[in-house]
Amino acid sequence: MSEANPPDIIVGVDTHKRTHAAVAITGLGARVAELTVPACTRGYRDLEAWASSLGATRAFAVEGTGSYGAGLSRFLRERGHAVHEVCRPDRRARHQHGKTDQLDAEAAARALLGGRSAAVPKSGTSEVEMIRHFKVARGTAVKARTQAMLTLKSLIVEAPAALREQLEAVGGKRALLRHLAALRPGKLTTTAASAKASLRAIARRWLALDDEIKSHDAHLERLVRRRSPALVAGVGRGPRHRGGDRRGDAGPGRRQPGARPLGGRAGEAVRRLSGAGLEREDQQAPAEPQRGQAGQCRAAPRGRRADAGARAHHRLRQAANGRREEQGGDHPLPQAVRRARDFPPSVRHTEAGERLSRSALTDIGASTSSA
């Protein structure tokens, strides 16, 4: 092939925190060149210029587009290049051919050439990436707040008796946290003072984390409504899944007005879990709950479920009655086994024993006389 018309190349890049290793191959699989650049904007420009000098760049195969290769992937996509995400090479191939950055970059290019990797990475420049940032920050804050609360409870249990009794008299979680945040430990000469200082620090940390979580929630609410208004337009929906813990949300056993019930197997599973089930809007109102003997309230079933339940109950009763008829008669042996040692036998079992003994004596006498 002449130098005036260089072949299309595919550039594979093995990304790291400090440097990126790149290898270029042709469309026929021939290795052309390799390059190592720093992981910065200047290195990205050098890599793009180097690839353009080798020929028309068909695509870039980049490892780790969600971590170390995120900056390079965004830079190349902004320049109009085709970028594909490639997974790390197979361990068996590494064992056979060795492990170097250049070999990993070449393996990435050959994976794209062979069609084994053709995933397009995320752009990382839209509002979706902004939502992901706030979601990550909120998740870490929620974990830290939960750990702070668990530590507070543990310290209160282990605190001196006088301090523990004083804190147990405070009602409500918020009131307790504000009370702990306003403690004055004084000089740290006793265990009570050290406990107050620790409780105050952790309570203030919890309150700060709670304010941070509320700030993240406000940002998420605004971004989600701007990005996808239909996602939060329905009743009981929000920018994130909270499992019905918000006031007014429909829990597993409730359905708000305007909410469409689920259908198919999923809807049947939800209806079984929720007891009475989720009825359609054109159906009648649910029946009044029935109160059982144990004081528990349950909804009365209707429709096919009620008919099936009644038929099953009837079959069970028939089977039980049939077993009673088959087991009719005297059974002195099981009753005698279950009877206490010093407890006198009943009259019914005594008469059965006397009849048995008389019949046995009659048989013995008849056999003696015949002999």
N, C-alpha and C positions, 0 to 999 in steps of 0.2 A: 504493500500500500504506500502511496507517495506521501511525502511530508506535507504537500500542499493541502491534502485532505486527511487530517489526522482522524483516527477512529473515535467513536464515543467511548467515554470512560465512566466507570463507576468507582466512587471513592468510599472506602470503608474507614470508619473512625472509631478508635478505641479511646474512650474518654476517661479522664482521671481528674483529681482535684486540682493538680498543678499544671499538668501538661496533657495534650491530646496527640495520639499517634495516628497517622493517616497513611493509607496504602491505596494506590490507584491501579485498577485492572481494566483491560479492554472488554468489549462485549463478547470476545471469544475466550476470555479467561486468562489472557497473558498478563503477567505482572509488569507494570510500567515503572512506577517509582514509589518512594515512601518519603514521609516528612513528619517531623515532630515540632509542634508549636505550643507556646504557652496558652493556658486557659484564660484568655482575656480578649478584649475587643481587638487589640493589635494582632494577636495570634489568629483570630477568626478571619481578619482581612488577609493575612498572609496565606492562610489555607485556601481561601477563595481564589486569590490571585494565582497560587500554585496550581490549583485544579484547572483554572481557565487556560493556563499556559500549556497544559498537556493535551487539550482538545476540548471538544464539546462535552460538557458534563451531563450525563444522562440522569444521575441521581446520587444522593449521598446516603450511605447506610451508617447510621449513628447508633452506638450502644448507649443505653442509659439516658434517653431523652427526658426522663422525668427526674433525673438527679444531676450528675456531673455534666451530662450533655444537653441540659435544658437551655443554657445560654447559647451554645453553638447552634442548636436546632432552631431557636427563634431567629438568630441572626441570618441563617441561610434561607429560612422561609421568607423573611422580610425582603431578601434580595431576589426572590422569585425562583429559587432552586427547589427541586423535588427532594424531600427528606423523608426517609423511611426509618422506622424504629426496628432494631435488630436485637434479639436476645443474645446473651453471652454464648460463646461456642460450647459445643458438646464436650463433656469431660473426657470421653474416650478419644476424641480428636486431639484434645490438648495433650493427653498422655502419649499419643502416637507421634505427634509432630512437635511437641515442646510447647512451652508457655513463654511468649514474649508479647510486648505490646504490638509490634508490627504483625506478628502472626495472628493475633486477635483481630486487628483491623482488616487484614486480608480475609480472614474467615467471615467477617461481617459483610464485606463486599461480595464474596462468593455466595453467601446465603441469599443476598438480594438478587444476584444474577441467576441463581438456581430456582428462585421463586419460593424459597422456604420462609422468607420474611418479607412481607409487603405492607405492614401496618403503618398507618399515618399517625405521627405523634400529635398530641394536643398542641394547639397554638400557644396557649399560656399568655395570651394578651387580651382576652375578652373579659366580660363580667363574670363568666363562669369561674375563671381563675381567681378573681376577687372573692367570690363566694367561698371557694375552697380555702383561701387564706384565713378568712374569718371563721370558717368552720373548724379548721385545725386549731386556731387560737382558742376558740370556745371549748373545744374538747379537752385540751390540756387544762384550762381553767376549771372545768367541771371536775376533772379527776383530782386536782389539787384541793378544791373546796371539799370534796367528799373525804379526802384523807385528813384534812384539817378537822372536820367534824368528828371523825372516828378518834383522832388523837385527843380532842377535847373531852369526849366521853370517857376515854381511858384515864386521863389525868383527874377528872372529877371523881371517878371511882376510887382512885388511889390517893386522893387528897386527904389531909388530916380531917378528923371527925368533925371538928367545929366548922371548918370551911365547907365540908361536904354537906352538912345539915343546913348551912346557910344558903347554899346554892340550890339544894333540893326544894326549898321553899319558894323559889322563883318560878312562876308559871309561864309556859310558852317558850318556844325556841328563840324567837327574836328578842324577847325580853331578857332571856338568859344571856344571849350573845352581847347585847348592849350592856348588861350588868358586868359581864366579864371584861369587856373592852374598857370599862371605866374603873376597874380595880386600881387601888393604890397599894402596891406591895410594901413600900417603905424600905428600910434598910434590909439587905439580904443577909440576915443573921439566923433565920429559922426556916424550917421546911415549909411553913405556911406562907412566908414571904416569897420563897422561890416558886412555890406552886402558883401563887397569885400572879407573879411576873410571867410565868410560862403560859398560864391561861389567858392573860391579857394579850400577849403577843399572838397567840393562835387565834383568838377571837377577832382581833383586828385584821389578821390575815384573811379569815373567812369573810368578813364584811367587805374587805377590799376586793376579794375574788368575786363575791356576789355582785358588786357594782360593775366589775369588768364583764361578767357574763351578761348582765342586762345591756351593757353597751354593745357587745357583740350581737345580741339578739336584735337590737334596733337596727344595726347595720345590715344584718341578714334580711330583716323584714323589708327594708327599703330596696336592697339589691334584687331580691327575688320578685318583688312586686314590679320592679322596672323591667326585669329580664323576662319573666313569664307571669303575666297577670292572671292567666287562666288557672295557674297552679294553686293560687290562694283565693280564687273567687268563690269556690264552693264552701258550703257550710261545714264547719269543723275541720278546715284545712289551715295549714300554716306554712311558713318557710322551711320547716323541718318537721320530722316525724317525732311526735311526743307521746304517742300511745294513749291519747285521751286523758293526759294528766292536767290539761288546762281546764279552767272552769268554763262550762258550756260545751266542751267537746263531747262527742258521742262516744261513750265507752263501749265495751264489747256487748253489753246487754241493753243499750239504748240506741234509738235512732232519732235524729233531729228532723224537724219538718223540712221537706224538700230534698232529703238525702235519698238516693236511689239504692234499693237493696241489691245485694249481690245475687248472682244466679249461678247455676251449675253446682259442681261439687264444692267449690269454695263457699258459696252461699249456704249450702246445706250444712257444712261444717260450722259456720258461724252461727247458724240458727240452733244447732245442737248445743253449742257452747253457751249460748245466751239464754237457754231455757225456753221462753215463749217464742223466740225467733223474731226475725225482722219481717214484718208484714208489708205487703204492697199498699200503696195509698188508696187503691180502689176496694180494698177489703174492709170488713167490718172492724170495729174497735175490739181490742182484746178483752177476753172474758175477765170477770172479777177473780182475783187470786183466791185460792182455796188454802185454808190453814189446816195443817195436819195435826196429829196428836202431839208431835214433838215441838210445836210452836213455830215451825219453819213455814215460810210463805212461798208457795210455788204457783206458777201460772197454769191454768187449765189448758190442756191441749185441745186442738180443734182439727177438723178435716180428716185427711187420710191418716195422719199420725194418730189421732184419737181412735179411729176405727181399728187400726192395726193394734194399738195398745189394748183395746177392749177384747179383741179376738185372742190375743196372746194370753191375757189374764183369764179368759174363759177356758182356754185349753189347759192352763196350769191348774185351775181348780178341778177340772175333770180328771186330770192325771192324778191329783192328790186324792180325790174321792175313790178312784179305782184302786189305788194302793191300799187305802183303808179297807175296802171290801176284800181284797185278796189276803190281807193279813188278819182277817177275823179269826176268832177262836182263842182258846187258852194257850198261853205260852209260859208254863211255870218255870222252865229252866232259865230263860233270860231274866225273869223277874227275881228268881232266887239268887242269881249271880249278882245282881245289882242291889239286893237287900242287905242291910247291915247285919253284922253277926248276931247281935243280941235282940234284933227286932223280930217280934212274932210274925209268922206268915198270915196272910189274909184268909178270910173264910172261903173265898172262891178257890184259892189255890189249895187249901186244906181239903175241901171236898173233892177236888180233882185227884189229890194224892190218895184219899181213901178209896175212891172208885178204882184207881189203878191197883192198889194193894188187894182189894177184894177179887178183882178179875185175875190177878196173878195167883192167889190162893185157890180159886176155883179151878184154874187150869192145872195146878199141881195136884189137887185132890182127884180130879178126873183122871189124870195120868196114873195116879197110885192105884185107884180102884180098878182101872182096866188091866193094870199089871197083875 
